[in-house]
Amino acid sequence: MKPDPRFVGRPKHFWANIRSISQEIGYTVRGRGLIRVPSLAEMQSAMRKLGLGTSHLAGPDGAPSDLANSLCDYFQYRANALNTFVEPRLMNADEAKAIFEKLRDELEPKCPLPMNKQKGEKKAPAYFTCIINMLVEANAHGQSCDYDPRKLTTVTIDGAPLRTMARRIDGAFPGPVNPIAVWEIKEYYYTTTFGSRVADAVYETLLDGMELEELRQNEHVHVKHYLMVDAHYTWWDCGRSYLCRILDMLHMGYVDEVLFGREVPERMPYLIKEWVELAENPPGRSHT
């Protein structure tokens, strides 16, 4: 999923309102499984309950401000995108296994196919990660890739570190030093609740995105940043509020794209083609 251009480049205060309102009224309608789309009255009520003003949402005559209309548009977009695009693409373990086995048989991969961290009957290949790895290898036209970087991502200038990120990421093309693209993978097929570990994964990606935003703004170096998530039960049944946060993060510019479940085999070949072209024809300022 790419961000909707209508909501790209919005000022920080736009997202402050989105977060404040979502915090107070909730991201979902409890007991009904619906993504909440607040009315103007509900947004005003949320502000009052938080001890905040409402004049930025409506004038003395009660007419909604341009900001309020934009907030309403975004809330409606977010709900529609999650309901119609994201939810149908999230897979369960059996669905992911079927795609994994099909690609493995077709591609005969040499790339790493890691196992998950489960035990007993749930011990199996990390299907989603393996699908991603196989697609990268099959479409990279011989370019190298680090499928499991065990070092911090670093951008250099004249051979010296310009920025070194705080966290290790899950994949880097072509590698974690001066990467063209980096990505995080969040697959949770066997979790039974939306626990703190899964929630932390969202904020870890946000931290990465903020660091890459600073690099882009101050050094004019754009490292493409992707988040890839799957597991219908974990993300949809238990974690819809965090899917809302992920869409917010996407539109705030902290990730270039988010790939949900079966969107990975649909979209990744096109992304990898872009990475290969950038590797063969690097643009602008050189960092070596």
C-alpha positions as CSV (number, residue, x, y, z in Angstrom):
1,M,0.0,0.0,0.0
2,K,1.3,3.4,-1.0
3,P,0.0,6.5,0.8
4,D,-3.0,8.4,-0.5
5,P,-1.5,11.6,-2.1
6,R,-4.3,13.7,-0.4
7,F,-2.8,13.1,3.0
8,V,0.9,13.2,2.2
9,G,2.8,16.3,3.4
10,R,0.2,17.3,6.0
11,P,1.7,19.4,8.8
12,K,2.5,17.9,12.1
13,H,-0.4,19.5,13.8
14,F,-2.8,17.5,11.5
15,W,-1.4,14.3,12.9
16,A,-1.5,15.7,16.4
17,N,-5.2,16.1,16.0
18,I,-5.6,12.6,14.5
19,R,-3.8,11.1,17.4
20,S,-5.5,13.1,20.1
21,I,-9.0,12.3,18.7
22,S,-8.2,8.6,18.2
23,Q,-6.8,8.3,21.7
24,E,-9.9,9.7,23.3
25,I,-12.7,8.1,21.3
26,G,-10.9,4.9,20.3
27,Y,-9.8,3.5,17.0
28,T,-12.5,0.9,16.8
29,V,-16.2,0.5,17.8
30,R,-16.0,-1.9,20.7
31,G,-17.9,-5.1,20.3
32,R,-18.7,-4.4,16.6
33,G,-15.3,-4.8,15.0
34,L,-15.7,-1.5,13.0
35,I,-13.0,1.1,12.4
36,R,-14.3,4.3,14.0
37,V,-15.1,7.4,11.9
38,P,-15.8,10.2,14.3
39,S,-18.3,13.0,13.5
40,L,-17.5,16.7,14.0
41,A,-19.4,16.6,17.3
42,E,-17.4,13.6,18.4
43,M,-14.2,15.3,17.6
44,Q,-15.2,18.4,19.5
45,S,-16.3,16.3,22.5
46,A,-12.9,14.4,22.4
47,M,-11.1,17.7,22.6
48,R,-13.1,19.0,25.5
49,K,-12.6,15.7,27.4
50,L,-8.8,16.1,26.9
51,G,-9.0,19.7,28.2
52,L,-8.2,21.1,24.7
53,G,-9.8,23.8,22.6
54,T,-12.3,23.3,19.8
55,S,-12.1,26.6,17.9
56,H,-9.7,25.1,15.3
57,L,-12.5,22.6,14.4
58,A,-15.5,24.8,14.1
59,G,-16.3,28.5,14.1
60,P,-18.9,30.3,16.3
61,D,-21.6,29.4,13.8
62,G,-20.8,25.7,14.2
63,A,-19.5,25.3,10.6
64,P,-16.6,22.9,10.3
65,S,-13.2,24.4,9.6
66,D,-11.1,23.3,6.6
67,L,-9.0,21.3,9.1
68,A,-12.0,19.5,10.5
69,N,-13.2,18.6,7.0
70,S,-9.7,17.2,6.2
71,L,-9.7,15.2,9.5
72,C,-13.1,13.8,8.6
73,D,-11.8,12.9,5.1
74,Y,-8.8,11.1,6.6
75,F,-10.8,9.2,9.2
76,Q,-13.1,8.0,6.4
77,Y,-10.2,7.1,4.2
78,R,-8.5,5.1,6.9
79,A,-11.6,3.1,7.7
80,N,-12.3,2.3,4.1
81,A,-8.7,1.4,3.3
82,L,-8.5,-1.0,6.2
83,N,-11.8,-2.6,5.6
84,T,-11.6,-3.0,1.8
85,F,-7.8,-3.2,1.1
86,V,-5.9,-4.4,4.1
87,E,-8.2,-6.9,5.8
88,P,-8.7,-9.1,2.6
89,R,-4.9,-9.3,2.1
90,L,-4.0,-10.5,5.6
91,M,-3.3,-14.2,5.6
92,N,-3.4,-17.0,8.1
93,A,-0.6,-19.6,8.5
94,D,-2.1,-22.1,6.1
95,E,-2.5,-19.4,3.4
96,A,1.0,-18.2,3.8
97,K,2.3,-21.7,3.8
98,A,0.6,-22.4,0.4
99,I,2.3,-19.4,-1.2
100,F,5.6,-20.2,0.4
101,E,5.6,-23.8,-1.0
102,K,4.5,-22.7,-4.4
103,L,7.3,-20.1,-4.7
104,R,9.9,-22.6,-3.2
105,D,9.0,-25.2,-5.8
106,E,9.0,-22.7,-8.7
107,L,12.1,-20.7,-7.8
108,E,14.4,-23.3,-6.2
109,P,15.9,-20.6,-4.0
110,K,19.4,-20.3,-2.7
111,C,18.6,-17.5,-0.3
112,P,18.1,-18.1,3.5
113,L,14.7,-19.7,4.4
114,P,14.7,-19.1,8.2
115,M,12.5,-21.0,10.7
116,N,10.1,-19.3,13.0
117,K,10.8,-19.0,16.7
118,Q,8.0,-21.4,17.8
119,K,8.4,-24.8,19.3
120,G,6.7,-28.2,18.9
121,E,3.9,-28.4,16.3
122,K,4.1,-24.7,15.5
123,K,7.8,-25.0,14.5
124,A,7.9,-24.2,10.8
125,P,9.6,-22.0,8.2
126,A,8.9,-18.3,8.8
127,Y,6.6,-18.3,5.8
128,F,6.2,-14.6,5.3
129,T,9.9,-13.9,5.7
130,C,10.8,-16.7,3.3
131,I,8.3,-15.4,0.7
132,I,10.0,-12.0,0.9
133,N,13.5,-13.4,0.7
134,M,12.6,-15.6,-2.3
135,L,11.0,-12.7,-4.2
136,V,14.0,-10.5,-3.6
137,E,16.4,-13.2,-4.8
138,A,14.3,-13.9,-7.9
139,N,14.0,-10.3,-9.0
140,A,17.3,-8.8,-8.0
141,H,19.1,-9.9,-11.2
142,G,22.2,-11.0,-9.3
143,Q,22.4,-7.9,-7.1
144,S,23.4,-8.8,-3.5
145,C,21.1,-8.5,-0.6
146,D,21.5,-8.9,3.2
147,Y,18.5,-10.9,4.3
148,D,19.4,-10.7,7.9
149,P,21.7,-7.8,8.8
150,R,23.4,-8.3,12.1
151,K,24.8,-4.8,12.2
152,L,23.4,-1.3,12.4
153,T,22.4,0.4,9.2
154,T,25.0,3.1,8.4
155,V,25.1,5.8,5.7
156,T,28.6,7.1,5.0
157,I,30.3,10.0,3.4
158,D,33.9,9.7,2.2
159,G,34.1,6.4,3.9
160,A,33.1,7.7,7.4
161,P,29.7,7.3,9.1
162,L,27.3,10.1,8.4
163,R,24.4,8.4,10.2
164,T,24.1,5.1,12.0
165,M,20.6,4.0,13.0
166,A,19.7,2.9,16.5
167,R,18.3,-0.5,15.6
168,R,19.1,-3.4,13.4
169,I,16.6,-3.9,10.6
170,D,15.3,-7.2,9.1
171,G,16.5,-6.8,5.5
172,A,18.7,-4.4,3.5
173,F,19.3,-4.1,-0.2
174,P,22.1,-4.4,-1.2
175,G,23.4,-4.3,2.4
176,P,23.2,-2.3,5.7
177,V,26.0,0.1,4.7
178,N,24.6,2.7,2.3
179,P,21.4,0.7,1.6
180,I,19.0,1.6,-1.2
181,A,16.1,0.0,0.7
182,V,15.6,-1.4,4.2
183,W,12.6,-3.3,5.6
184,E,11.0,-4.6,8.7
185,I,8.9,-7.9,8.8
186,K,6.2,-8.4,11.3
187,E,4.6,-11.9,11.0
188,Y,2.7,-13.3,13.9
189,Y,0.8,-16.3,12.8
190,Y,0.8,-18.2,16.1
191,T,0.2,-15.4,18.7
192,T,-3.1,-15.7,20.6
193,T,-3.3,-12.1,21.8
194,F,-2.0,-8.7,20.6
195,G,0.7,-8.4,23.2
196,S,3.3,-5.7,24.1
197,R,5.9,-7.4,21.8
198,V,3.7,-6.9,18.8
199,A,2.8,-3.3,19.8
200,D,6.4,-2.5,20.3
201,A,7.1,-3.6,16.7
202,V,5.0,-0.7,15.4
203,Y,6.9,1.8,17.5
204,E,10.2,0.3,16.5
205,T,9.4,1.0,12.9
206,L,8.3,4.5,13.8
207,L,11.7,5.1,15.4
208,D,13.4,3.9,12.2
209,G,11.2,6.1,10.1
210,M,12.0,9.2,12.2
211,E,15.7,8.6,11.9
212,L,15.4,8.2,8.1
213,E,13.2,11.3,7.9
214,E,16.0,13.3,9.6
215,L,18.6,11.9,7.2
216,R,16.4,12.7,4.3
217,Q,15.7,16.3,5.4
218,N,19.1,17.3,6.6
219,E,21.4,15.2,4.3
220,H,19.2,14.7,1.3
221,V,19.7,11.0,1.4
222,H,16.6,8.9,0.8
223,V,16.8,5.3,2.0
224,K,13.6,3.6,1.0
225,H,11.8,2.2,4.1
226,Y,9.2,-0.6,4.0
227,L,7.1,-2.3,6.6
228,M,5.7,-5.8,5.8
229,V,3.1,-7.3,8.1
230,D,1.0,-10.4,8.2
231,A,-1.3,-12.6,10.3
232,H,-5.0,-12.0,10.0
233,Y,-5.9,-13.0,13.6
234,T,-3.1,-10.9,15.2
235,W,-3.5,-7.7,13.2
236,W,-7.2,-7.7,12.3
237,D,-9.0,-9.6,15.1
238,C,-6.7,-8.3,17.9
239,G,-4.8,-5.3,16.6
240,R,-7.0,-3.1,14.3
241,S,-6.1,-0.1,16.4
242,Y,-2.4,-0.7,15.5
243,L,-3.3,-1.0,11.8
244,C,-4.7,2.5,12.2
245,R,-1.4,3.6,13.6
246,I,0.4,2.0,10.8
247,L,-1.6,3.8,8.2
248,D,-1.0,7.1,10.1
249,M,2.7,6.3,10.1
250,L,2.6,5.7,6.3
251,H,1.0,9.0,5.6
252,M,3.3,10.9,8.0
253,G,6.1,9.8,5.7
254,Y,7.9,7.4,8.1
255,V,7.6,4.5,5.7
256,D,7.5,4.6,1.9
257,E,5.1,1.7,1.6
258,V,3.4,-0.9,3.8
259,L,2.9,-4.4,2.3
260,F,0.1,-6.4,3.9
261,G,0.1,-10.2,3.6
262,R,-0.7,-11.4,0.1
263,E,0.2,-7.9,-1.3
264,V,3.9,-9.0,-1.0
265,P,3.9,-11.3,-4.0
266,E,1.7,-8.8,-5.9
267,R,3.9,-5.7,-5.3
268,M,7.5,-6.7,-4.4
269,P,8.7,-7.6,-8.0
270,Y,7.9,-4.0,-9.0
271,L,9.7,-2.5,-5.9
272,I,12.8,-4.7,-6.4
273,K,13.0,-3.6,-10.1
274,E,13.2,0.0,-8.8
275,W,15.9,-0.9,-6.3
276,V,17.9,-2.7,-9.1
277,E,17.6,0.4,-11.3
278,L,18.8,2.6,-8.5
279,A,21.8,0.3,-7.8
280,E,22.8,0.4,-11.5
281,N,22.2,4.1,-11.9
282,P,22.7,5.8,-8.5
283,P,21.2,9.3,-8.5
284,G,22.7,12.6,-7.3
285,R,24.9,12.9,-4.3
286,S,27.3,10.0,-3.8
287,H,27.8,8.4,-0.4
288,T,30.7,6.0,-0.4
